[in-house]
């Protein structure tokens, strides 16, 4: 059973195309007010107009733009029910951001981490106002943080001393991307631990091999795209389905922190992605790298 989304604000990053756009459309159709976050001005504004939501522009290659995004969201919305961290992608050529970090780890993990941390007080206030007891109604958390991960986490190797991939071969960026998705899963697990008494739940999910603009400059992705929906890839609508489910289900009968493969809980993940001690260490490292104050 799905909960009513009337009166709920849902923030979807990476919403200017692909599964983010499809998720924004479906969530808006079900009654949510959707904050459409994207990097491309034309596409982001077009999607916002299509769904009757508000467009917010931010390039996750810039911490400054992420901070400005958080300020804009906090000014616009007195409550935020769902934060969907969907921005990110595969970068085939190693690229450094203006903040001095490798683009893959920043756009897929560090910037979503920063945005979540900046919005966390508002998310907690929204959960508190909903009046749901996090102990007696653990599966029905009112407020949710949902992050797009990937089965590619199984080919990653997280090194806290080399998050920017300076000491290893790039090899088309796939292992760096998989590493960023390990970070996403670990971030979700640690966020769940830190918010366990607040009425907030955190989930991550693998959407499937989605036929979108993702990884458009990757040779492997271009070959995969040739197979279309009958082969390796699925439609953006199908890829958006797990995000929509995790945002709209009345209750999620899996613990906060769970990683899903589609809508199935406990998806296949690397040993590192299940390392709770590493999750805590990564959180501390991310706080230092993004410049947010330590909490809990």
N, C-alpha and C positions, 0 to 999 in steps of 0.2 A: 504494500500500500504506500502511496506517495503522500507527502504532507502538502498542505496548501502553501503556495509561494507568495500569496497576496501579502503585500506589506513588507516583503523581504528584499534586501539589497544584496545582490550577488556581484562580486568583482571577478571578471574573467580576463586574465592577461593572455597575450598572444591570441587575441580575439579577432584580428583583422582578416584572418583567412583560416582555411583548414578546419580541424576539429574544434578549435576555439570559437570560430564563427558559428559552426553548427550548434555547439553547446549554448552559445549566447542566444541564438534564435529559439531553441527549444525551451530554455529557461524563461525567456521573455514570454513565449506563447503560453506558458503555464502560470503566468502572473507575476513573475519577479521583476523588480527594477534592476536592470543589468548595467553595470559600469563596464564599458567596452574599452579595454586597454590594448593599444597596439603601437607599433613603431611607424608604420606608413600612414601619413596623414589622410590621404584620399581613401584608402581602403578602410581605415579605422572609422572615419566619419561616415562612410557609406554603410558599414555594418550597424553603427549606432542608429542611423536614421532608419534602417531596415527593421530593427528590433524595438524602436521607440526608446532607446536608452541614451546615455551620455557618453560621449567620446573623451578618452583621456590618452594623450600622446606621451610615450616614454620609450627611450631606447635603453635596454637593459645593459648595454655596453658602458653606461655611465651611471655611477652611483649618485651623481648630482641630479640626474633626471629621475631616478628612482625616489630620491628624497622629495623632489618636487611633486612627483606623482602621489606619494603618501600624503603630503600636505593638502593637495587638491582633493583627494578622496575624503580625508578627515573633515575638510571644510564643507564638502558637499553632502556627506551622509552622516546623520547622527547615530545610525546603527549599521552594522555590516554583518550579515548572517552567514555568508559563505565567501571565502577567498579561494579562488581557483588559480593556482600558480601553474600556468600552462605555457608561458613564454620560454623560448630557448630553441636550440637546434644543433645540428651537426655542422662543424666548420672543417672543411677539407684542408685548408691551409692555416697553419698556426698564425694567430693574429693576437696582438696585444691591445688592450683597451687604454683609454686615457687615464684610467686608475692604476695602470701598471700590472694588470692581471691578464692571463690568457683568456680569450673571449669565450671559449666553451664553458669553462668552470664559472666565469662570472655570469654569463647570461642564463645558464641552466641552474645554477645553485646560489652563488653569492648574492646576486641581485634579488632573486626571490626570497632568500633568507632575510635580506635587509628590509624588503617591503613587508614581509610578515612580522618582523620584529617591531617595525614602526607602527603597524596597524594593530598589534597585539592588545594594547590597552582598550581600543575600541571594540575589538572582538570579545574581550573579556566582559566589558560593560554590557554588550548586547546579550551575552549568555546570562549574565546576572539578571538583567531586566526580564528575560524570558521566564525566570523562576523555576527552571528545571533542576531538580536535585541530581547532581552528578553521581551520587552513590546509588540511589534507588532507581534511577532511570538512565543507567550508563549507556544503553544502546540508542537512546533517543536524544543525544546531544543536540541542542538547538543550533549551535554554531559549529561550522566545519571548515577546516583548511584542507584543501584537496590539491595534491601536486602530481603533475604528469611525470612519471618515471619511464622506465623502459626495461625490457628483457635484456637489453644491451648491458645492463649492470653486470651481467655474468662474464663479460670480457674485459671489464675495467680492473684497475688496480690503484686503489687510493693510497697516496703517500702524502702525509701532512707536510713533509719537507719538500714536496715537489708538486703542489697543487697547480702550478702554472706550467707544468710539463717542460721544464728547462733541462732536465737531466736524462730524458728518454727520447727515443725516436718517435716522430709524429705519426708516420705511416697512415696518412689520410684522415687522421683524427678520430677513428672509430674507438680506440681504447680510451682516448681522452673523453669522448662522449659517454662511453660506458662508465668511466670513473665519475663523471659528473652526475650520472644517474644513481650510482652507489651513494654519492653525497646526498642526493634528493631523498632516497629511502631512509638513510640514517637521520637526516634532518627531521623527517616525518616521525620517526620513532622517538627521537629526543624531544621534539615538540609535544608529542603525546605524553611523555613522562612529566614534562614541566607544567602541563596544563591539566593534569588528571583530576584536579579538584575544582575546576573552573566551569565545567559545562561545555568545554570545547573538545571536539574530536579532530584528529588529524589522520588523513589517509593518503596513500600514494597508489598509483596504478599504472600498468602497462596498457596502452590503448590498442595495441596491435600494429601491424605494418600499414600505416595510413598513407593513401595516395594523395599527397598534398605538396606544397612548395617546400616542405621540410627537406633539408639536405640537398637543395637543388643543384649545388655545384659539386656534389659527390658522384664520381663515376659509378660506384656500386649502386647508389640510389637510382641513378638514371637507368641502369640496366634493369633493376627491379621494377621500375615504373612501366617498362615495356610489357610486363606480364599482366598489368591491369588487375581488375577485381577478380579475374578468374585464376590468378596465380598468387603472387606474393602479397599484393596489397589489398586493403579493404577501403571502403568509402569513408570520407570524413564523418558522415553521419554515424557509421558504425563505430568509428574511433571515439566519437564524442559520447557514445552511450554509457560507458563506465563513469565518466565525469558527471553526467546528468543523473545517473542512478545514485551515486554517492552524495550528490547535493540534494536530491529530492526524496529519497526513501524516508518513510516515517521513522524507521529505526534501521541500524546497521548491526546485524548480529555477529559482529567481529570486533575485537578490541580496538580502541583507538591506537594508531600506530601501524595498523595492518597494511601490508603491500598486496595489492590485487593484480591478478592477471586478467584483464577484462573486468568481469564482475565476480570472478572467483577469488576468494581470499587465499592468502599465503602462496602467492605466486613464486615461481622458481627464482631464487636470488643467490648471489655469491655469498661465500662465508663472511666476507667483510661487511656486506649489507645487513648481516644479522648480528654484528658485533656491537653490543650496547655500550661498552667502554669506549670504543672508537667513536660512537655517536656523540658521546659527551665531549671527547677531545676535539672532534670536528666542530661542534657548536662553539666551543671556546675559541678555536682558531678563527672561525667565521666572524665572531664578535670583534676580534682584533682587526681583521682585514677590512671589515666594513665600517668600523668606527662606532658601533652601537654600544651602549653601556651594558655591562653584564647584568643579568637578572637571574634570580632563583639559583 
